C-alpha cells in the first residue's frame, strides 16, 4: 500500500508491506527515512497522530514500536490543532 500525506509543514510518503512500513519524510522537523512494523488491520502511526506530520515525528519513538493489538488499545489518538 502507498500513502502520500502533503501538508504545509512537509510531505510524508509511506510504503507498507506485509511486515514493515517505510516512511519517507521531507518536512520542517525531519528529512529522512524511518521504518516500523506493520499494524494492519489496526490503526498505524499516521492514523494515531491524526494525519499530522509534526505529531508523527514528535511521537515516533513511542509509536514506531507498536506491534500488537493489545498494545494498540493503550494508545490514544493525538488531537490535531485547529488551523
Steps between C-alpha positions, in 0.01 A plus 500: 500500500620851421400811695583862430438771757559860397474787748641846519762366746625231262442181306481141624504207261454151642523154352348215701587136443372193683744543790656847478403859426755739348453873554674766291488841667569838348382750760607792714566258791662207318657404170563128478370145501349307791376140535229347719312171527174475307194528725231401245206473544539725806574874486858590421726788596349740248143435616589512870656844450200638317682524164726774641864472387639700794320274750625190318861621530456610864347166607700269273711333770196397700268403216744331261528199733126426514462145370206328664133584524528470880753781495300707251203535731728677750576777250257779440494726201662838529252780430588729216507872567256729332646693211 
